[in-house]
Amino acid sequence: MIKTIFFDVGGVLLTNGWDRHSRAAATEHFELDPSEFAERHEAVKDGFETGSVSLDDYLDATVFYTERGFRRHEFVAFMRQQSHALPGSLELLAELAAATSANLATLNNESRELNEHRIETFGLREHFSIFLSSCYLGVKKPDPAIYRTAVDITQHRIDESIFIDDRPLNLECSQLLGISSVLFESPEQLRAELVERGCV
């Protein structure tokens, strides 16, 4: 019996929060040097996503290390505006939350401030009982430690868990630990797979 369903957020429920497409849009909009921004982002991205680098620290390192013709709050607003719900995904989440006895948890890579913005903006607290985000756990996918920690926290066995993600590599690493996994392609496909496994 499935007792925990772990959801990735970016690419499954919402657009990715701050991926290469969002960063490319930001460098164009704010007229930043793309290669310099990319180099600086790479230097701090792991700390940003695992909670040791705050949003202000990240911006100091990547954008505001020199004078700019725009304000910090304008850049943060742009970052937040990159998040959108994927068509049908939040509706499926609500349907699942109402129909299943399993615990619903996130298992995602995200910086703290963007993670909390997305939780609040898209009402994710209404459906998830726990948020196992890289910024809180201090480790990110596909490191095996994040999957082990997530299962330990829920106190349900590995064979009582399902992990949903849109990236095959993340799923490969969870499967090596014995966690049943579903590659997300669309809400319709995910619904069918969850019905087949008796979760809906």
ChimeraX commands (.cxc) that place a marker at each C-alpha (Angstrom):
marker #1 position 0.00,0.00,0.00 radius 0.5
marker #1 position 1.32,3.44,-0.94 radius 0.5
marker #1 position 1.58,5.73,2.10 radius 0.5
marker #1 position 3.66,8.62,0.75 radius 0.5
marker #1 position 3.61,10.28,-2.67 radius 0.5
marker #1 position 6.58,12.57,-3.26 radius 0.5
marker #1 position 6.12,15.29,-5.90 radius 0.5
marker #1 position 8.72,17.31,-7.69 radius 0.5
marker #1 position 7.35,20.85,-8.09 radius 0.5
marker #1 position 9.11,22.55,-11.01 radius 0.5
marker #1 position 8.25,20.76,-14.22 radius 0.5
marker #1 position 5.40,18.77,-12.62 radius 0.5
marker #1 position 3.09,21.24,-10.87 radius 0.5
marker #1 position 4.65,24.58,-11.77 radius 0.5
marker #1 position 7.17,25.90,-14.24 radius 0.5
marker #1 position 10.74,25.76,-13.01 radius 0.5
marker #1 position 11.40,28.60,-10.62 radius 0.5
marker #1 position 14.81,29.85,-11.76 radius 0.5
marker #1 position 16.07,27.65,-14.58 radius 0.5
marker #1 position 18.29,28.55,-17.51 radius 0.5
marker #1 position 15.34,29.90,-19.52 radius 0.5
marker #1 position 14.32,32.23,-16.68 radius 0.5
marker #1 position 17.90,33.34,-16.21 radius 0.5
marker #1 position 18.30,33.99,-19.93 radius 0.5
marker #1 position 15.12,36.10,-19.86 radius 0.5
marker #1 position 16.51,38.05,-16.91 radius 0.5
marker #1 position 19.86,38.77,-18.56 radius 0.5
marker #1 position 18.02,40.06,-21.64 radius 0.5
marker #1 position 15.47,42.10,-19.70 radius 0.5
marker #1 position 18.04,43.72,-17.40 radius 0.5
marker #1 position 20.78,43.87,-20.06 radius 0.5
marker #1 position 23.28,41.77,-18.12 radius 0.5
marker #1 position 26.29,40.07,-19.67 radius 0.5
marker #1 position 25.01,36.48,-20.18 radius 0.5
marker #1 position 28.37,34.72,-19.87 radius 0.5
marker #1 position 29.40,36.68,-16.78 radius 0.5
marker #1 position 26.04,36.07,-15.12 radius 0.5
marker #1 position 26.20,32.35,-15.97 radius 0.5
marker #1 position 29.69,32.05,-14.49 radius 0.5
marker #1 position 28.68,33.81,-11.30 radius 0.5
marker #1 position 25.47,31.76,-11.02 radius 0.5
marker #1 position 27.42,28.51,-11.35 radius 0.5
marker #1 position 29.72,29.57,-8.51 radius 0.5
marker #1 position 26.86,29.95,-5.97 radius 0.5
marker #1 position 23.97,27.87,-7.32 radius 0.5
marker #1 position 24.53,24.83,-5.08 radius 0.5
marker #1 position 24.57,26.95,-1.94 radius 0.5
marker #1 position 21.54,28.88,-3.18 radius 0.5
marker #1 position 19.51,25.69,-3.66 radius 0.5
marker #1 position 20.67,24.00,-0.45 radius 0.5
marker #1 position 20.00,26.95,1.83 radius 0.5
marker #1 position 23.49,28.16,2.72 radius 0.5
marker #1 position 23.30,31.13,0.33 radius 0.5
marker #1 position 20.37,33.51,0.85 radius 0.5
marker #1 position 18.60,35.33,-1.96 radius 0.5
marker #1 position 20.38,38.56,-0.99 radius 0.5
marker #1 position 23.74,36.78,-0.99 radius 0.5
marker #1 position 22.94,35.25,-4.37 radius 0.5
marker #1 position 22.03,38.63,-5.84 radius 0.5
marker #1 position 25.13,40.24,-4.37 radius 0.5
marker #1 position 27.26,37.59,-6.08 radius 0.5
marker #1 position 25.50,37.47,-9.45 radius 0.5
marker #1 position 23.97,40.90,-10.09 radius 0.5
marker #1 position 24.64,43.63,-7.54 radius 0.5
marker #1 position 28.42,43.31,-7.23 radius 0.5
marker #1 position 28.46,46.56,-9.21 radius 0.5
marker #1 position 26.17,49.55,-9.67 radius 0.5
marker #1 position 23.03,48.84,-11.72 radius 0.5
marker #1 position 20.40,50.98,-13.37 radius 0.5
marker #1 position 17.62,49.03,-11.63 radius 0.5
marker #1 position 16.71,48.19,-8.05 radius 0.5
marker #1 position 17.05,44.90,-6.20 radius 0.5
marker #1 position 13.29,44.59,-5.64 radius 0.5
marker #1 position 12.71,44.88,-9.39 radius 0.5
marker #1 position 15.00,41.92,-10.07 radius 0.5
marker #1 position 13.37,39.86,-7.30 radius 0.5
marker #1 position 9.92,40.65,-8.71 radius 0.5
marker #1 position 11.08,39.44,-12.12 radius 0.5
marker #1 position 12.37,36.20,-10.59 radius 0.5
marker #1 position 9.02,35.59,-8.93 radius 0.5
marker #1 position 7.12,36.33,-12.13 radius 0.5
marker #1 position 8.79,33.36,-13.84 radius 0.5
marker #1 position 6.63,30.92,-11.84 radius 0.5
marker #1 position 3.36,29.73,-13.39 radius 0.5
marker #1 position 1.08,26.78,-12.80 radius 0.5
marker #1 position 1.28,24.06,-15.43 radius 0.5
marker #1 position -2.11,23.45,-17.10 radius 0.5
marker #1 position -4.11,20.81,-15.25 radius 0.5
marker #1 position -1.44,19.90,-12.70 radius 0.5
marker #1 position -2.78,21.77,-9.67 radius 0.5
marker #1 position -6.26,20.49,-10.45 radius 0.5
marker #1 position -4.92,16.94,-10.45 radius 0.5
marker #1 position -3.11,17.61,-7.16 radius 0.5
marker #1 position -6.36,18.80,-5.57 radius 0.5
marker #1 position -8.18,15.73,-6.91 radius 0.5
marker #1 position -5.49,13.44,-5.53 radius 0.5
marker #1 position -5.43,15.16,-2.13 radius 0.5
marker #1 position -9.19,14.61,-1.80 radius 0.5
marker #1 position -9.12,11.00,-3.00 radius 0.5
marker #1 position -6.05,9.41,-1.41 radius 0.5
marker #1 position -5.19,8.41,2.14 radius 0.5
marker #1 position -1.48,8.71,1.32 radius 0.5
marker #1 position 0.59,11.59,2.63 radius 0.5
marker #1 position 1.54,14.09,-0.07 radius 0.5
marker #1 position 5.01,15.61,0.16 radius 0.5
marker #1 position 7.17,17.75,-2.08 radius 0.5
marker #1 position 10.70,16.62,-2.91 radius 0.5
marker #1 position 12.21,19.41,-4.94 radius 0.5
marker #1 position 15.30,21.48,-5.57 radius 0.5
marker #1 position 14.60,25.11,-4.78 radius 0.5
marker #1 position 16.12,28.13,-3.07 radius 0.5
marker #1 position 14.43,29.09,0.20 radius 0.5
marker #1 position 12.89,32.42,-0.79 radius 0.5
marker #1 position 11.56,31.23,-4.16 radius 0.5
marker #1 position 10.33,28.00,-2.60 radius 0.5
marker #1 position 8.31,29.87,0.01 radius 0.5
marker #1 position 6.98,32.32,-2.58 radius 0.5
marker #1 position 5.74,29.42,-4.71 radius 0.5
marker #1 position 4.20,27.58,-1.77 radius 0.5
marker #1 position 2.27,30.70,-0.78 radius 0.5
marker #1 position 1.33,31.94,-4.25 radius 0.5
marker #1 position 0.01,28.63,-5.53 radius 0.5
marker #1 position -1.66,27.43,-2.32 radius 0.5
marker #1 position 0.50,24.33,-1.97 radius 0.5
marker #1 position -0.05,24.13,1.79 radius 0.5
marker #1 position -3.66,23.18,1.08 radius 0.5
marker #1 position -2.55,19.84,-0.36 radius 0.5
marker #1 position 0.90,18.95,0.99 radius 0.5
marker #1 position 1.53,17.90,4.56 radius 0.5
marker #1 position 5.31,18.30,4.33 radius 0.5
marker #1 position 7.82,20.19,2.17 radius 0.5
marker #1 position 11.09,18.31,1.69 radius 0.5
marker #1 position 12.90,20.94,-0.33 radius 0.5
marker #1 position 16.64,21.06,-0.93 radius 0.5
marker #1 position 16.85,24.44,0.83 radius 0.5
marker #1 position 15.59,22.83,4.05 radius 0.5
marker #1 position 17.42,19.50,3.80 radius 0.5
marker #1 position 20.80,20.92,2.76 radius 0.5
marker #1 position 21.14,18.46,-0.11 radius 0.5
marker #1 position 19.59,18.30,-3.57 radius 0.5
marker #1 position 18.54,15.78,-6.17 radius 0.5
marker #1 position 19.97,13.58,-7.55 radius 0.5
marker #1 position 22.17,13.01,-4.48 radius 0.5
marker #1 position 20.97,9.71,-2.94 radius 0.5
marker #1 position 21.04,11.33,0.51 radius 0.5
marker #1 position 17.99,13.48,-0.25 radius 0.5
marker #1 position 15.85,10.44,-1.05 radius 0.5
marker #1 position 17.01,8.54,2.03 radius 0.5
marker #1 position 16.34,11.57,4.22 radius 0.5
marker #1 position 12.89,12.09,2.72 radius 0.5
marker #1 position 11.88,8.50,3.41 radius 0.5
marker #1 position 13.34,8.66,6.94 radius 0.5
marker #1 position 11.36,11.80,7.72 radius 0.5
marker #1 position 8.06,10.31,6.58 radius 0.5
marker #1 position 8.75,7.13,8.60 radius 0.5
marker #1 position 7.20,5.02,5.85 radius 0.5
marker #1 position 9.07,2.24,4.11 radius 0.5
marker #1 position 10.68,2.71,0.71 radius 0.5
marker #1 position 8.23,0.22,-0.82 radius 0.5
marker #1 position 5.36,2.34,0.53 radius 0.5
marker #1 position 6.51,5.41,-1.41 radius 0.5
marker #1 position 6.15,6.81,-4.93 radius 0.5
marker #1 position 8.27,9.61,-6.36 radius 0.5
marker #1 position 7.06,11.75,-9.29 radius 0.5
marker #1 position 9.53,13.84,-11.31 radius 0.5
marker #1 position 9.95,15.12,-14.86 radius 0.5
marker #1 position 13.69,14.41,-15.04 radius 0.5
marker #1 position 14.81,10.85,-15.79 radius 0.5
marker #1 position 18.11,11.25,-13.90 radius 0.5
marker #1 position 16.31,12.13,-10.67 radius 0.5
marker #1 position 14.11,9.07,-11.10 radius 0.5
marker #1 position 17.03,6.77,-11.88 radius 0.5
marker #1 position 18.70,7.73,-8.61 radius 0.5
marker #1 position 15.54,7.20,-6.55 radius 0.5
marker #1 position 14.91,3.85,-8.24 radius 0.5
marker #1 position 18.39,2.66,-7.28 radius 0.5
marker #1 position 17.22,2.98,-3.67 radius 0.5
marker #1 position 14.07,1.01,-4.44 radius 0.5
marker #1 position 11.59,3.88,-4.53 radius 0.5
marker #1 position 8.81,3.34,-7.06 radius 0.5
marker #1 position 8.94,6.22,-9.56 radius 0.5
marker #1 position 6.78,7.88,-12.19 radius 0.5
marker #1 position 8.12,10.04,-15.00 radius 0.5
marker #1 position 5.75,12.98,-15.38 radius 0.5
marker #1 position 4.71,13.73,-18.95 radius 0.5
marker #1 position 1.24,15.25,-18.51 radius 0.5
marker #1 position -1.51,15.45,-15.89 radius 0.5
marker #1 position -3.56,12.93,-17.88 radius 0.5
marker #1 position -0.70,10.43,-18.03 radius 0.5
marker #1 position 0.06,10.92,-14.32 radius 0.5
marker #1 position -3.58,10.43,-13.35 radius 0.5
marker #1 position -3.71,7.16,-15.32 radius 0.5
marker #1 position -0.54,5.88,-13.64 radius 0.5
marker #1 position -1.78,6.77,-10.16 radius 0.5
marker #1 position -5.13,5.11,-10.83 radius 0.5
marker #1 position -3.31,1.98,-11.99 radius 0.5
marker #1 position -1.33,1.94,-8.73 radius 0.5
marker #1 position -4.50,2.40,-6.66 radius 0.5
marker #1 position -3.68,5.91,-5.43 radius 0.5
marker #1 position -6.77,7.63,-6.91 radius 0.5
marker link #1:1,2 radius 0.2
marker link #1:2,3 radius 0.2
marker link #1:3,4 radius 0.2
marker link #1:4,5 radius 0.2
marker link #1:5,6 radius 0.2
marker link #1:6,7 radius 0.2
marker link #1:7,8 radius 0.2
marker link #1:8,9 radius 0.2
marker link #1:9,10 radius 0.2
marker link #1:10,11 radius 0.2
marker link #1:11,12 radius 0.2
marker link #1:12,13 radius 0.2
marker link #1:13,14 radius 0.2
marker link #1:14,15 radius 0.2
marker link #1:15,16 radius 0.2
marker link #1:16,17 radius 0.2
marker link #1:17,18 radius 0.2
marker link #1:18,19 radius 0.2
marker link #1:19,20 radius 0.2
marker link #1:20,21 radius 0.2
marker link #1:21,22 radius 0.2
marker link #1:22,23 radius 0.2
marker link #1:23,24 radius 0.2
marker link #1:24,25 radius 0.2
marker link #1:25,26 radius 0.2
marker link #1:26,27 radius 0.2
marker link #1:27,28 radius 0.2
marker link #1:28,29 radius 0.2
marker link #1:29,30 radius 0.2
marker link #1:30,31 radius 0.2
marker link #1:31,32 radius 0.2
marker link #1:32,33 radius 0.2
marker link #1:33,34 radius 0.2
marker link #1:34,35 radius 0.2
marker link #1:35,36 radius 0.2
marker link #1:36,37 radius 0.2
marker link #1:37,38 radius 0.2
marker link #1:38,39 radius 0.2
marker link #1:39,40 radius 0.2
marker link #1:40,41 radius 0.2
marker link #1:41,42 radius 0.2
marker link #1:42,43 radius 0.2
marker link #1:43,44 radius 0.2
marker link #1:44,45 radius 0.2
marker link #1:45,46 radius 0.2
marker link #1:46,47 radius 0.2
marker link #1:47,48 radius 0.2
marker link #1:48,49 radius 0.2
marker link #1:49,50 radius 0.2
marker link #1:50,51 radius 0.2
marker link #1:51,52 radius 0.2
marker link #1:52,53 radius 0.2
marker link #1:53,54 radius 0.2
marker link #1:54,55 radius 0.2
marker link #1:55,56 radius 0.2
marker link #1:56,57 radius 0.2
marker link #1:57,58 radius 0.2
marker link #1:58,59 radius 0.2
marker link #1:59,60 radius 0.2
marker link #1:60,61 radius 0.2
marker link #1:61,62 radius 0.2
marker link #1:62,63 radius 0.2
marker link #1:63,64 radius 0.2
marker link #1:64,65 radius 0.2
marker link #1:65,66 radius 0.2
marker link #1:66,67 radius 0.2
marker link #1:67,68 radius 0.2
marker link #1:68,69 radius 0.2
marker link #1:69,70 radius 0.2
marker link #1:70,71 radius 0.2
marker link #1:71,72 radius 0.2
marker link #1:72,73 radius 0.2
marker link #1:73,74 radius 0.2
marker link #1:74,75 radius 0.2
marker link #1:75,76 radius 0.2
marker link #1:76,77 radius 0.2
marker link #1:77,78 radius 0.2
marker link #1:78,79 radius 0.2
marker link #1:79,80 radius 0.2
marker link #1:80,81 radius 0.2
marker link #1:81,82 radius 0.2
marker link #1:82,83 radius 0.2
marker link #1:83,84 radius 0.2
marker link #1:84,85 radius 0.2
marker link #1:85,86 radius 0.2
marker link #1:86,87 radius 0.2
marker link #1:87,88 radius 0.2
marker link #1:88,89 radius 0.2
marker link #1:89,90 radius 0.2
marker link #1:90,91 radius 0.2
marker link #1:91,92 radius 0.2
marker link #1:92,93 radius 0.2
marker link #1:93,94 radius 0.2
marker link #1:94,95 radius 0.2
marker link #1:95,96 radius 0.2
marker link #1:96,97 radius 0.2
marker link #1:97,98 radius 0.2
marker link #1:98,99 radius 0.2
marker link #1:99,100 radius 0.2
marker link #1:100,101 radius 0.2
marker link #1:101,102 radius 0.2
marker link #1:102,103 radius 0.2
marker link #1:103,104 radius 0.2
marker link #1:104,105 radius 0.2
marker link #1:105,106 radius 0.2
marker link #1:106,107 radius 0.2
marker link #1:107,108 radius 0.2
marker link #1:108,109 radius 0.2
marker link #1:109,110 radius 0.2
marker link #1:110,111 radius 0.2
marker link #1:111,112 radius 0.2
marker link #1:112,113 radius 0.2
marker link #1:113,114 radius 0.2
marker link #1:114,115 radius 0.2
marker link #1:115,116 radius 0.2
marker link #1:116,117 radius 0.2
marker link #1:117,118 radius 0.2
marker link #1:118,119 radius 0.2
marker link #1:119,120 radius 0.2
marker link #1:120,121 radius 0.2
marker link #1:121,122 radius 0.2
marker link #1:122,123 radius 0.2
marker link #1:123,124 radius 0.2
marker link #1:124,125 radius 0.2
marker link #1:125,126 radius 0.2
marker link #1:126,127 radius 0.2
marker link #1:127,128 radius 0.2
marker link #1:128,129 radius 0.2
marker link #1:129,130 radius 0.2
marker link #1:130,131 radius 0.2
marker link #1:131,132 radius 0.2
marker link #1:132,133 radius 0.2
marker link #1:133,134 radius 0.2
marker link #1:134,135 radius 0.2
marker link #1:135,136 radius 0.2
marker link #1:136,137 radius 0.2
marker link #1:137,138 radius 0.2
marker link #1:138,139 radius 0.2
marker link #1:139,140 radius 0.2
marker link #1:140,141 radius 0.2
marker link #1:141,142 radius 0.2
marker link #1:142,143 radius 0.2
marker link #1:143,144 radius 0.2
marker link #1:144,145 radius 0.2
marker link #1:145,146 radius 0.2
marker link #1:146,147 radius 0.2
marker link #1:147,148 radius 0.2
marker link #1:148,149 radius 0.2
marker link #1:149,150 radius 0.2
marker link #1:150,151 radius 0.2
marker link #1:151,152 radius 0.2
marker link #1:152,153 radius 0.2
marker link #1:153,154 radius 0.2
marker link #1:154,155 radius 0.2
marker link #1:155,156 radius 0.2
marker link #1:156,157 radius 0.2
marker link #1:157,158 radius 0.2
marker link #1:158,159 radius 0.2
marker link #1:159,160 radius 0.2
marker link #1:160,161 radius 0.2
marker link #1:161,162 radius 0.2
marker link #1:162,163 radius 0.2
marker link #1:163,164 radius 0.2
marker link #1:164,165 radius 0.2
marker link #1:165,166 radius 0.2
marker link #1:166,167 radius 0.2
marker link #1:167,168 radius 0.2
marker link #1:168,169 radius 0.2
marker link #1:169,170 radius 0.2
marker link #1:170,171 radius 0.2
marker link #1:171,172 radius 0.2
marker link #1:172,173 radius 0.2
marker link #1:173,174 radius 0.2
marker link #1:174,175 radius 0.2
marker link #1:175,176 radius 0.2
marker link #1:176,177 radius 0.2
marker link #1:177,178 radius 0.2
marker link #1:178,179 radius 0.2
marker link #1:179,180 radius 0.2
marker link #1:180,181 radius 0.2
marker link #1:181,182 radius 0.2
marker link #1:182,183 radius 0.2
marker link #1:183,184 radius 0.2
marker link #1:184,185 radius 0.2
marker link #1:185,186 radius 0.2
marker link #1:186,187 radius 0.2
marker link #1:187,188 radius 0.2
marker link #1:188,189 radius 0.2
marker link #1:189,190 radius 0.2
marker link #1:190,191 radius 0.2
marker link #1:191,192 radius 0.2
marker link #1:192,193 radius 0.2
marker link #1:193,194 radius 0.2
marker link #1:194,195 radius 0.2
marker link #1:195,196 radius 0.2
marker link #1:196,197 radius 0.2
marker link #1:197,198 radius 0.2
marker link #1:198,199 radius 0.2
marker link #1:199,200 radius 0.2
view
